[in-house]
Amino acid sequence: MLNMSFALPTLTVSQMFGQKTIRPLTAATLCGITFIKDRLIAIDSIKGHLLEIDPTSDNSKILNPHQVKEFTDVTGIAVWEDSLWVSRENSVYLCKLNALGLEHFVTLPYPADGVAVWETTVYVSCQRLGYILVYDRETRKEITRFYAPGVGIENLTVNQEMLWICDRTEQSVYAMDRATGELQFSVLTPFECPTGIAIHKNGETGEESIYVAYASEEPYIRDNPNADPSHELTFRDRTFIHPLHYHYQPDKRYALSNGYLIEMSYAEEIAPLDEVYLPDVEWRIALPSETERQKVKHVEPIGIPFTEEVIEGQRVAVFKFDSLAPGERHIFGWKALVEVRGIKYRITPRDVEDIPELSPELQTRYLVDDDDLAMDTTIVRRAAREAIGSETNVLRKMHSIRNYVYDQLSYGIKPYIDTPDIVLERGVGSCGEYVGVLLALSRLNGIPCRTVGRYKCPPHSDFIGVPLQPDFNHVWLEFYVPNFGWLPMESNPDDVGEGGPYPTRFFMGLCWYHIEIGKGITFETVTSQGTRLTKEDIPIGDLAINHIRFTILKELPPF
């Protein structure tokens, strides 16, 4: 008989906070969350369960077994002293923690999404109004209102100085001065659809940690014995709570957030569609870049050795062959260990009112048509004028150009990239075509831009140690603002709705899964006898098959 008694390793409460992802077993959609000392309280909006969750074990119990109906569709919760506050439909309610009989506080004309309380001040978020409403607890009268920082449904928590706001659509957490409503900074969350936010204060050290709840649906393959074939695609609820780490650098105008140690491999397999002979071949592949949010820890060759060159400040691997002959096969590439984090810049139009003129080098390099941008065509020039109207501020111009392109285009994958004039006329574009249109319109309006990117790690950060393959390569861009430098902007992922408003999560921001490779230079080139091969000669895709693999090794520790 086997002895099955053994002790599972457990974390202490102090070890848990800031480290562990919390996954309550029965929860379907966690929205509002809050802490009462070390007790984690959460609302499951679909089931109406007010849960007390043990952060060390994920065990949970229902605090409102007789009031489930009253708590169904509650989206936000907050605790102040012995009172629980909830937002449900168009109203905010409060009750005693030991009784849970809801008392009406205020009703809005539209749904009340989130609620936070500090002393006698009550904060209520309302996406439909576009404001965070501020009430006096005693009089129940509105004191003031702050502009909502994002475009999605927002939930709230508050501490001594800051109102913290998580936005589902923006995939962001905002830090706002709770007295003035002035936005201090924002960070990108490591997962999509943040639905709740809470602050835990360590009773021993006084340190505060931020936790964020997430809720969405995930696709999975279900084995259905009654179907033929038995495997079918379906969806299931996915909800959990995860610590949010951030580091704000006000002097550099950006904040970093959660990151991961990732192993990325890029390899080419020589497999020509038509056998060719190429003498004296040098095959160059850009290496991951060193940036504010990305640190390269190690690089090693795959298959055959390479030498390194530095091109315009970027590391490039150079593979040399005496020749590539018919029937000859090779595998070659690189494997890199990189630390990547989310980054979000906080620069306002007021910050760029008095900026110096562009240098001649920037004008010569980044305001010209050097990549089939069709900048001399009528349709592109007209679009460049329409995009900005009478705007003169560089940041507003860039934002207007982005929104104009999102209005004109919808996303679609194609096997090749057309020029911006064709893309604008067609109205559908891939990420590379979005970038081409954005480059053309920005450069015509005097804003230096360049293509960056190349790949995104599949955003499955809970698949630690599992090899992951991206479905496509990906490109985005950077635009240059004097005094601030190059700022990132995604190509198409923020184009999420017809006619806007569009989120700005990736306007001056990138999440941890963006891998920056060869910023400002061509990712991959092949030369034969010193002459670079072009698409008209032999496309690289006709010579070799690329293989890309990511492995997420661990989450990076807090800052």
Disulfide bonds with the S-S distance in Angstrom:
none
